[in-house]
Amino acid sequence: MHLDYYVLDVFTDRRLSGNPLAVVLDADGLDGAHMQAIAREFNLSETIFVLKAENPAHTARVRIFTPAAELPFAGHPTVGCAALLAELRWPAVVNGGDAIVVLEEGIGAVRVGVRMRAGAAPFAEFDAAKLPEEIAGALPPAERIGVALGLLPAEIGFENHRPTRFAAGVGFTFVPVASLDAIAKARVVAQHWDGALKGQGLTGAFLYCRRTVHTTSSFHARMFAPDMGIIEDPATGSAAVAFAGVVHRFDALPDGGHKRMIEQGYEMGRPSHIALSLEVGGGKLHAVRIGGHAVRVAEGRIEV
């Protein structure tokens, strides 16, 4: 049996940047073990498998795998898969139109709007199926977190931002870093990672800095997830959803709509840009949306 697949670069409108994604179509005949093996073969941050939707009103059911584990939800597979399915299933609107894609994920149904314009990479934006929630419990001290990331204690934190844990279907430790120079030197220090950041039921550590490479960006970020088989991720949409909780907590956003651009992947030579939109009402976070471009890079068939 062979299956068609596509490789896309996500959260970018330029090939060979952003976060690579493999999309395997018509995967209903595969079980989870086969999907995991194929994800290891591609060895990208995530591979998404497209199956028939359980609800006929929806576009597709999907399963998402890192090289090491299945995820109930992930951002760049959601954006990339929705953009691809819109192009493949509604070719009449590729040269100018909008489409709505609904993906059945482990977290629930995720609604994605796809904007397609002639000569441009499609832009997909999804509504977060779950809003961010802070994870209770004490974090390791900044000294231990810093050692696990190759940073000094003085390089952890800025303004009123301190390390926290938030989840929106998938959980992360969020580590504010004082400067671009500090975040650039961060790395996984294996002998200290387990003691500080492993075993919390979280995907990884999302580092962020207020200083940015581009003036149009609001935050510069990196994400490490060695327990998921991802030493570093070029762009992490699921973390960006949960990061909305961090922004709301520490930046005290007033009621109304807010937009923040997150740049990520620069240290890997894979520049990525994640559009984060937040809606605040009555002092509470009411909605989160994540958006980005996706561009096709390759296609082929895989024998299974």
C-alpha positions, 0 to 999 in steps of 0.5 A, spaced: 500 500 500 502 506 498 500 513 501 500 520 498 504 525 502 506 533 502 511 536 505 510 544 507 513 549 511 509 552 516 509 559 519 512 562 513 511 564 506 518 562 503 520 555 502 526 552 506 524 556 512 519 556 518 517 549 521 517 543 516 511 539 516 509 532 513 502 531 511 500 524 509 493 523 506 488 517 506 491 514 512 485 510 515 488 504 513 494 505 518 494 504 526 497 508 531 504 504 531 504 505 523 503 512 524 508 513 529 513 509 525 512 513 519 513 520 523 520 517 526 521 516 518 520 523 516 523 525 523 520 532 523 517 536 529 510 533 527 507 529 522 499 529 521 495 523 518 489 525 514 483 520 515 475 521 514 471 525 518 467 522 523 462 528 523 460 529 515 460 536 516 467 536 518 473 536 513 477 531 516 479 527 522 487 527 523 492 524 528 498 528 530 505 525 531 512 527 533 518 522 532 517 520 539 509 520 541 502 522 539 499 529 541 492 531 542 493 538 538 499 541 535 499 548 532 503 548 525 500 541 523 493 544 524 495 550 520 499 547 514 494 541 514 488 546 513 492 550 508 493 544 504 486 541 504 483 547 502 488 548 496 486 540 494 479 540 495 477 547 493 481 549 487 476 554 485 478 559 490 486 558 490 486 564 486 482 568 490 477 566 496 476 564 503 475 557 506 473 554 512 476 547 514 474 543 520 479 538 523 477 533 528 483 533 533 484 529 539 483 536 543 476 536 539 474 540 533 478 545 531 475 551 526 480 554 521 479 559 516 484 559 510 485 565 506 487 564 499 490 569 494 493 568 487 501 568 487 501 568 495 502 562 500 495 561 503 494 564 510 490 559 515 488 561 522 484 557 527 480 558 533 483 555 540 479 549 542 481 550 549 483 557 552 490 557 556 490 555 564 495 556 568 498 549 571 498 549 579 504 547 583 511 549 584 516 550 579 523 549 580 527 555 582 530 559 577 537 557 578 535 550 576 531 552 570 537 556 568 542 550 569 538 546 565 538 551 559 545 553 559 543 560 562 545 564 568 539 565 574 540 573 572 538 571 565 531 568 567 526 573 567 524 580 565 520 586 568 514 582 572 515 576 568 517 569 571 517 562 569 510 559 569 506 553 566 500 554 562 496 549 558 491 549 552 490 542 550 498 541 551 502 544 556 509 548 557 514 551 561 514 558 559 521 561 561 522 569 560 529 570 558 532 577 559 536 579 552 537 576 545 544 574 547 542 570 552 536 566 549 541 565 543 546 561 547 540 557 550 541 550 549 538 543 553 543 541 558 542 533 558 544 532 565 540 537 568 534 537 564 531 531 567 531 534 574 528 541 572 524 540 567 522 532 565 516 528 569 511 534 569 507 532 564 509 537 559 511 538 552 517 542 553 520 549 555 518 555 551 523 561 552 521 568 550 524 575 550 521 582 549 527 584 545 526 581 538 530 581 531 524 585 527 521 591 530 514 588 527 515 582 532 512 582 539 516 576 542 522 572 540 522 565 542 525 558 542 522 551 544 526 545 546 522 538 547 527 533 548 522 528 551 518 528 545 524 527 540 524 534 538 531 538 540 528 544 538 522 546 534 522 552 529 515 554 530 510 552 536 503 554 535 500 550 541 505 553 545 503 560 542 496 558 544 498 557 551 502 563 551 496 567 550 495 566 558 502 568 560 501 575 556 494 576 559 497 574 566 503 579 566 502 584 561 495 586 564 491 586 557 485 591 557 479 589 554 478 588 547 482 585 541 490 584 541 495 582 536 502 579 538 507 577 533 512 571 535 518 570 531 521 563 532 526 559 529 532 564 527 537 560 531 536 554 527 536 558 520 528 557 520 525 564 521 518 563 523 512 568 524 506 566 528 500 571 529 497 571 536 490 574 537 487 575 543 480 577 545 479 580 553 473 581 556 471 583 563 478 582 565 478 575 562 481 571 556 475 570 552 478 567 545 485 566 542 487 565 535 493 563 531 495 564 524 500 563 519 502 562 512 504 555 509 507 553 503 508 547 499 515 544 498 515 537 496 510 531 495 511 524 493 508 517 495 510 513 501 510 505 501 507 502 508 
